[in-house]
Amino acid sequence: MENKESLVIKTLEDPEMIRKSLKDPNVYLYYRGYEKYFICVVVKHLNGEGFIITTYITDRIKEGEEIWKK
């Protein structure tokens, strides 16, 4: 994700979809379209705070409970 920091910020500020992880109910996956793929920002929400675990580009959206969709 080198040189794509602005895309990560945009994904967090204006996601197209947010899903809750199947494995950890405190982990949310923020998705936003990017060319023919998606940017995914994985965030852990804990005690009213949140931090980014990882970010990546993917061609599919993972399974999990859909929390929000644009």
C-alpha positions as CSV (number, residue, x, y, z in Angstrom):
1,M,0.0,0.0,0.0
2,E,3.0,2.2,-0.4
3,N,2.1,5.7,-1.7
4,K,-1.6,4.9,-1.2
5,E,-2.1,6.6,2.1
6,S,-4.7,9.0,0.7
7,L,-6.8,6.0,-0.5
8,V,-6.7,4.5,3.0
9,I,-7.9,7.8,4.5
10,K,-10.6,8.1,1.9
11,T,-11.8,4.5,2.6
12,L,-12.1,5.3,6.3
13,E,-13.8,8.6,5.7
14,D,-16.2,7.6,3.0
15,P,-16.4,3.7,2.7
16,E,-18.7,2.0,0.2
17,M,-19.3,-0.9,2.6
18,I,-18.4,-1.9,6.2
19,R,-18.5,-5.5,7.3
20,K,-17.9,-7.1,10.7
21,S,-15.3,-9.8,10.9
22,L,-16.5,-13.4,11.4
23,K,-13.6,-14.2,13.6
24,D,-13.5,-11.1,15.9
25,P,-16.6,-9.0,16.6
26,N,-14.4,-6.0,17.4
27,V,-12.8,-6.0,13.9
28,Y,-14.4,-4.1,11.0
29,L,-13.5,-4.2,7.3
30,Y,-13.9,-0.9,5.4
31,Y,-14.2,-1.3,1.6
32,R,-14.0,1.2,-1.2
33,G,-13.7,0.6,-4.9
34,Y,-10.3,1.2,-6.5
35,E,-10.0,0.7,-10.3
36,K,-11.4,-2.9,-10.8
37,Y,-10.6,-3.9,-7.2
38,F,-11.3,-2.8,-3.6
39,I,-9.2,-1.2,-1.0
40,C,-9.8,-2.9,2.4
41,V,-8.9,-1.3,5.6
42,V,-9.1,-3.6,8.6
43,V,-9.8,-1.7,11.9
44,K,-10.1,-3.0,15.5
45,H,-12.6,-1.0,17.6
46,L,-12.0,-1.4,21.4
47,N,-13.1,0.7,24.3
48,G,-14.3,3.6,22.2
49,E,-11.0,3.7,20.3
50,G,-9.9,2.2,17.0
51,F,-6.7,1.3,15.2
52,I,-5.8,0.0,11.8
53,I,-4.6,-3.6,11.7
54,T,-3.8,-3.8,8.0
55,T,-4.8,-2.5,4.6
56,Y,-4.7,-4.3,1.3
57,I,-6.1,-4.4,-2.3
58,T,-8.5,-7.3,-3.1
59,D,-10.7,-8.5,-5.9
60,R,-13.5,-9.7,-3.6
61,I,-15.3,-8.7,-0.4
62,K,-14.9,-11.1,2.5
63,E,-17.8,-12.8,4.2
64,G,-19.1,-11.3,7.4
65,E,-22.1,-9.3,8.7
66,E,-22.8,-6.3,6.6
67,I,-22.9,-3.3,9.0
68,W,-23.3,-0.5,6.5
69,K,-23.6,0.0,2.7
70,K,-23.6,3.1,0.6
